[in-house]
Amino acid sequence: METIIAVGSGKGGVGKTTLAVNLAIAMARLGHKVGLLDADVYGPNVPLMLGISAQPKVLAENRIEPLEAHGVRVISVGFLNPGDKPLIWRGPMLHSIIRQFLGSVQWGELEYLVVDLPPGTGDVALSLIQTVPLTGAIVVSTPSDVSLQDARKAIEMFRQMKVDVVGMVENMSYFVCPHCHQQTDIFSRGGAQRTAAQFGVAYLGDVQLDPDIRKSGDMGNPAVLAGEDSPSAKSLYQFARKVIARVEEIKASAPESVIQIQ
């Protein structure tokens, strides 16, 4: 059986794709069969973060074989439209590509499919929700009031569309100085946890603002590859474990939300 988890945010620039990529790899490192669908059609950064430049193979009956990186099966618009040329698509075309990625990709046997949504509450998120019953959605935010204001809109969108909210995660929550080892709350701190409590959703933890997380993503070697004991990966693995536990709670209470994709 397959569990489909959307990773969304109310606005861009909060590190949503970074968390989606590291979440998928951490789950795979924890022993699960994982797929990653890059549905952020306006900014498909997953190929860069995974260090992949190849194109997927087209199999018989127009089936698409996903690529694989770090134990995760991956498909992205970035594989089909490499380079700097933007995709200028309207709603129906976006709906079509999402349906193709879900229905035509030969994912094989998966336990988890992580879907990186574009930021906001637009066509792609709605198309995904209308195409496949999601097990749940994760909302990513920084601690700043501006980010949280948009994150609240994302929570309300998922709720209006009858999608369980797996929980909120606070990215860039704090910074640890490499010299004096003191913590600094650059973007404030604790806002996502307070918002999660206000909306009655689970809190999935804090992920630190760490230059190594950014560098590793830019180099195509996500931070979690360094292992659970790595300082830059520790909070990411804690996040992944909380997601797994929370998803199991949702599945236990609503097993009909889990579907099978060939």
Rosetta blueprint (number, residue, H / E / L):
1 M L
2 E E
3 T E
4 I E
5 I E
6 A E
7 V E
8 G E
9 S E
10 G L
11 K L
12 G L
13 G L
14 V L
15 G L
16 K H
17 T H
18 T H
19 L H
20 A H
21 V H
22 N H
23 L H
24 A H
25 I H
26 A H
27 M H
28 A H
29 R H
30 L L
31 G L
32 H L
33 K L
34 V E
35 G E
36 L E
37 L E
38 D E
39 A L
40 D L
41 V L
42 Y L
43 G L
44 P L
45 N L
46 V H
47 P H
48 L H
49 M H
50 L H
51 G L
52 I L
53 S L
54 A L
55 Q L
56 P L
57 K E
58 V E
59 L L
60 A H
61 E H
62 N H
63 R L
64 I E
65 E E
66 P L
67 L E
68 E E
69 A E
70 H L
71 G L
72 V E
73 R E
74 V E
75 I E
76 S E
77 V H
78 G H
79 F H
80 L H
81 N L
82 P L
83 G L
84 D L
85 K L
86 P L
87 L L
88 I L
89 W L
90 R L
91 G H
92 P H
93 M H
94 L H
95 H H
96 S H
97 I H
98 I H
99 R H
100 Q H
101 F H
102 L H
103 G H
104 S L
105 V E
106 Q L
107 W L
108 G L
109 E L
110 L L
111 E L
112 Y E
113 L E
114 V E
115 V E
116 D E
117 L L
118 P L
119 P L
120 G L
121 T L
122 G L
123 D H
124 V H
125 A H
126 L H
127 S H
128 L H
129 I H
130 Q H
131 T H
132 V L
133 P L
134 L L
135 T L
136 G E
137 A E
138 I E
139 V E
140 V E
141 S E
142 T L
143 P L
144 S L
145 D H
146 V H
147 S H
148 L H
149 Q H
150 D H
151 A H
152 R H
153 K H
154 A H
155 I H
156 E H
157 M H
158 F H
159 R H
160 Q H
161 M L
162 K L
163 V L
164 D L
165 V E
166 V E
167 G E
168 M E
169 V E
170 E E
171 N L
172 M L
173 S L
174 Y L
175 F E
176 V E
177 C L
178 P L
179 H L
180 C L
181 H L
182 Q L
183 Q E
184 T E
185 D L
186 I L
187 F L
188 S L
189 R L
190 G L
191 G H
192 A H
193 Q H
194 R H
195 T H
196 A H
197 A H
198 Q H
199 F H
200 G L
201 V L
202 A L
203 Y E
204 L E
205 G E
206 D E
207 V L
208 Q L
209 L L
210 D L
211 P H
212 D H
213 I H
214 R H
215 K H
216 S H
217 G H
218 D H
219 M L
220 G L
221 N L
222 P L
223 A H
224 V H
225 L H
226 A H
227 G L
228 E L
229 D L
230 S L
231 P L
232 S L
233 A L
234 K H
235 S H
236 L H
237 Y H
238 Q H
239 F H
240 A H
241 R H
242 K H
243 V H
244 I H
245 A H
246 R H
247 V H
248 E H
249 E H
250 I H
251 K H
252 A H
253 S H
254 A L
255 P H
256 E H
257 S H
258 V L
259 I E
260 Q L
261 I L
262 Q L
